[in-house]
Amino acid sequence: MSRSRLLPLSLALAAVLALSTVAAVGFGAAGIPIPKVWAVIAHELWPSLAPPPDASRAERNIVWELRLPRVLLGALAGAGLAAVGAVLQVVTRNPLADPYLFGVSAGASVGAVTVILYAGTVAGALGLPVAAFLGALVAMLAVFAAARGRDGVVTSERLVLTGVAVAFILHAVTNALIVTGTDRGADAALFWMMGGFGTARWSVLPIPAGLTVAGLLWLWLRAETINTLALGDDAARSLGTDPGRLRLELFVVTALMTGALVSACGGIGFVGLVLPHIARMLVGGHLRALLPVAALGGALLLLWVDVAARTLFAPREIPVGVVTALVGGAFFLWLMRRRPAA
């Protein structure tokens, strides 16, 4: 896609995302009109410019303290997971690659489940995301250490295979923790593992927001160089790229982004797998064009999936990961039927 077409598409997606963010805050068990939602947000952001909203204290608390952090976390998670999936599919030349390829999600699950089962309220509000993030970092280091091999070289194949192996081991550890824990703790752990944004608060947002925004910017700036890895290591070297070093940098950046997001919202699948394919159909496979479209599309998708998860059976809430699995699985089946046989 030419830049003249890419810019309008990106701006249109960004505008729809901004409007959707305000609209999504109004949906829930207690519906709040969109004008009132905007009045509350505007007054909280610019108290000296925007007049006090015509809303009750409960409505203000719902909008500002509960739903807006949740909507923002959903958009961040969608953008980050979709962008990471797009990069990994290019780097590994594997159309089924996704952000959970390197066992980062499994490591985060071990940390989170440990806190849920054995620390409970003692760990405080930040105990769960911090423990999950530390678990993701440990998994990342374990995968990289095991993937180096005797020759010290890290290839895409080694990273993928090692990540799968580490993920299996960590999933086994998580299951063992759940089986040996209390029934109430096991229920909470399983609900977290299915993914959702119910625990989103302003205090939880800084780590995933900072790492996601910084990671997206770094990936976009390095998009031209990253594209060379899709040609193979020999071709990348001939173009002046050090494949081993770049692959290590990509592994660290994508693992940190995924770990930060998973630690805040649990394991939400299919976003990083499906959105890159949709973006690729719209703008082609070049990362400089693919990344912004995939990120904006992922943010929009997960934002509205979360709305569906908390409104379809209100006041009961469906785990977001369940909805993404249903939507993503159906889309992927359609995509496979549409694609001609090799």
N, C-alpha and C positions, 0 to 999 in steps of 0.2 A: 504494500500500500504506500502511495506517495505521501510525503509530509503534508501536502495540501489537504488530503483526506483524513490523515491521522489526527491532526490538531482539532478539527471540528468534532470528530468522534470522541476524543478524549475530553474536550470541553463539555460536550453534551452529557457524557457519563458523569462527569464531576458535578454538573448542575443537578442532574437527577439524584445523585447521591446526597447532595446537600439538602434538597427538598425531602428526600426519603428519610433522612435523619430526623428532621423535625416531625414528619408525619408519623414515623414509627414510634416515637415517644408517646403519642396519644393512644396507641392501641394497648389493650390489656384487659384484665378482669374488670377494672374501673376505667372506662373510656373517658378521655379528656379531649375536648375540641382542639383542633390544631391552632386556631388563633390564641387560645389560652395558653397552649404549650409554648408558642413563640413568645408570648408576653412574659411568661415566667423565665424563660432562657435569656431573653434580652435584658430583663431587669437584673438577673444574677450576673450577667457579663458586664453590663454598663449601668450600674445603679444610679449614676448621676444624670444619665441621658434618658433612660427608659423609665416611664412611670411605674409605680407598683402595680402588679397585675391584679385583675379582679378574680382572684382564686383563693380558695381556703388554704389554711396551713397544711392540711393533709395533701391537697393537690400539689402545692409547691414542693412538698417533700417527695411525693411520688415522681414528679417530673425531674427535679434536680438531683436528688440523692439516690433514687432507685433506677429510673428508666434511662436517663441520659447516659450515665456511665455504662449501662448495659448495652445500649445501642452503639456507643462509640467503641466498646470492646469488640462487639460483633463485627463492625466495619473494619477495625484493625486486624482482627483474626482472618477475615475473608481476604483482605488485601495481601497480608503477609503470606498466608498459606498458598494462595493462587500464584503469587510471584515466585515463591520458592519452588513450587511445582514446575512452573515454566522453565526456570533455570536448570533444575535437575533433569528434566526431560531433554533439554538441549545438550547438557554436559555428558550425560550417560548414554545419550542416543537411544533411550528407552522410553517409548510412549506411555508406559505404565508406571514410570517413576513418580513418586509423590513425596511430600515433606517428611513422612514418617519412615522413609527408606532406611535411615541410618540408626534406627533404634532409639531416637531421641524421645519420641512419645512414650515408648515403653519405660525408659529411665525416669521420665517425669511421673509416670503412673506409680512406680515403686516408691518414690519420695512422697507423693500425695497420699497414697493408700496407707503408708506407714504413719503419717500424721493423723489421718482420719481415724485409724483403728487404735492407735496407742497414745496419741497426745490429746486428741479431742479439743476442747476449749482452752486447754492449757497453753497451746501454741499461739493463741491470739488470731486476729483477723488476717495477718500477713503470714502466719505459719504455714498454711497450705500452699500458697503460690511460691513462697521461698523454698520450701522443701522440694516441691515439684521441679523448680528451676535448677536446684542443686543436683537432683537426680538426673535431669537432662544433661547437665554438664559432665557428670561422671560417665554417663553412657557415651557421650561424644568423645571423651578422652579414651575410653576403652576401645571404641571402634577404631579410632585413629591409630592407637598403639598396636592393635592386632592387625591392622591392614597394611602396616609398613613392610612386613615380611623381612626375610634375611637380607635382601639386597637394599633395604631402606627405601624402596620406590613405592609410591602410593598410586595405584591405577584405579580407574572407575570401576572395573570389575571387582577388584579387591574390596573397595569401599562398599559396594552393593552387597556382595556375599557376606562380608564381615558384619555389616549392619543387620542383615536378615538373621544371622546366627545370634548376635547379641540381643536382638529383639525377642527371639524365641526364649532365650535364657531369662531375660527380664520379665517377660510375660509369665513364665513359670513361677518366678519369685513372687510376682504380684498375686497370682492365683493362690499360692501357698499362704501368703499373708491373709488373704480374704477368708480362706477356708479355716484358718486357725483363729480368726478374730471373732468378735461378738456378732450376733445376728443384726443388731441395729447398725453397728459400724460397717458390716459387710454391705448392707443396703445402701448406705451413704457412699461407700467407696465405688460400688457398681454404678450408681447414678452419676458420680463425678466422671468416671471413665467413659460414659456414653456422651459426655460433652454438653456444655451449656454455659449460660452467662448469668445465672441467677445469683452468683456471689460477687458480681461486679460492683465495685465501689470506687470512688475517686482515689482512695489510697492504693488500690490494686493497679491502676492504669499506668503509672510512670514507667515501670520496667518494660512491659510489653510495648507501650507507645514509643518510648525512646529507642529501643532496639529495632523495632519494626521500621520506623521512619528512617533511621540511620542506615539500616540494611537495605531498604528499597533504594535509597539515594546512591549507596555504594554500588549496588548491582547495576543500576541504570548507567552510572558513569563508566563502569567497566564492561558494558554490554558488547562493544565492538571486539574487545579481547576475548571475552567469554565465548563469542560465536566461533572463534577459531578452534575451540575444543571439539566442536561438532564435526570438524573435518578429519579428526584423528590426531594423535600425538605427533606423528612425523610432519604432517602438514602444518600443525600449529608451531612446531619448532622452526620450520622454514619461513614462517611469517614473523619470527622474533618473539614468540611466546614460550615461556618456561611452563610446560604442562603440569609438572609436579607441584611447583610452587603455587600456580594459579588454582589448581584443584584443592590444595590445602587451604588457601584463603577462602575459596567458595564453601568448602566444607565447614569451616569455622563460622563464617557469616550466616549461612543457611541454618546450621545447627543452633546457633544462638537465637536467631529469629524464631525458629520452631519451638525451641525450649521455652522461651519467654511466653509465647502464645499458649502453648499446651499447659504451662504451669498456671495460667490464669483461667482457662476455659475447658480444660480436659481434652480428650481425643476426639476431634471432629474430622471425620474422613470425607473423602471424595471431592472436597473443594479444591485442593491442590492437584487433584488428578483430572477433574473434568474441565475446570475453567480454562486452563491453558489450551485445551483442544478447541473450546469455543472461541477464544481470542485468536487462535491460529487460523481458524476459518474466516475471521473477519479481517485480520491485518497481515497474515503471513507469519513466517517463522523467525524473522529477524528480531533479536531480543530488544533492540532499542524501541521498536514499535510494539512488541508483544508485551513487555513488562507493564507499561501504564494501563493498557487495555485489560490485561488479566487482573491487575490489582484492583482497578475500579470495578470491574465486573464481579470479582470475588467479594468485595465489600458490599456491593448491592445485593448479591445473592444471599450472603449470610445474614445481612441485616433483615431481609424480609423472611428468610427461613426462621429466624428467631421470633419474628412477629407471629408467624404461623404456629410455632411451637408453644407460645404462651397464650394463644387465643382460640385455637381450634377446639380444645376441650376445657376451656377456662371454667372454674379456677384451677383445675389440674393442669400441670405443665408437662409437655413431652420433652425429653432430652433432644437438644438440637442435633446431636449426632445421629439420632434415629431418622429424623427428617432428611438430613443431607444424604444418608445412605439410601433412602427410598428414592429421592429425586435423582441423585447421582447414578445409582444403579440403573434406573429406568432410562436416563439419558445415554448411558454408555451402551446399553443394549440397542437403543435406536441408532447410535453412531456405528456400532459394529455391523448392523444390518444394512446401513447406508453405504458403508465402505466396500468397494469391490474386493474380491478374493485376490491374494497375491499370486 
